[in-house]
Amino acid sequence: MQLTAEASRAGRALLGWTLHDLAGRSGIAFGTLSAFENGRAVRRATAIKLLAAFEAAGVDLVAENDRTGAMLIYARRKG
């Protein structure tokens, strides 16, 4: 999945997180996150850390051809 700035902002909004909150939970520098959410690309390793931080908090990010955003997951199905 390609991570988008819009999806990241939507995920933070669902959780009520600031950029500082996301930085602390993902282990990514505040400046890197700020630049990303303002249009700069991030490395794959950074995107993986961001996705993991959101997933741990129960949020799935969506970035498809025609839509981007976030979904709050209340419970995951057991496989």
CORTA-V366664 format. One record per backbone hydrogen bond with DSSP energy under -0.5 kcal/mol. NH is the residue of the N-H (numbers start at 0). CO is the residue of the C=O. If there is no record, write none. Layout:
NH;CO, NH;CO
This chain:
1;62, 2;0, 7;3, 8;4, 9;5, 10;6, 11;7, 12;8, 13;9, 14;10, 15;11, 16;11, 21;17, 22;18, 23;19, 24;20, 25;21, 26;22, 27;22, 32;28, 33;29, 34;30, 35;31, 36;32, 37;33, 37;34, 38;35, 39;34, 46;42, 47;43, 48;44, 49;45, 50;46, 51;47, 52;48, 53;49, 54;50, 55;51, 56;52, 56;53, 57;54, 58;53, 59;70, 61;68, 63;66, 68;61, 70;59, 72;57, 72;70, 73;71, 78;76
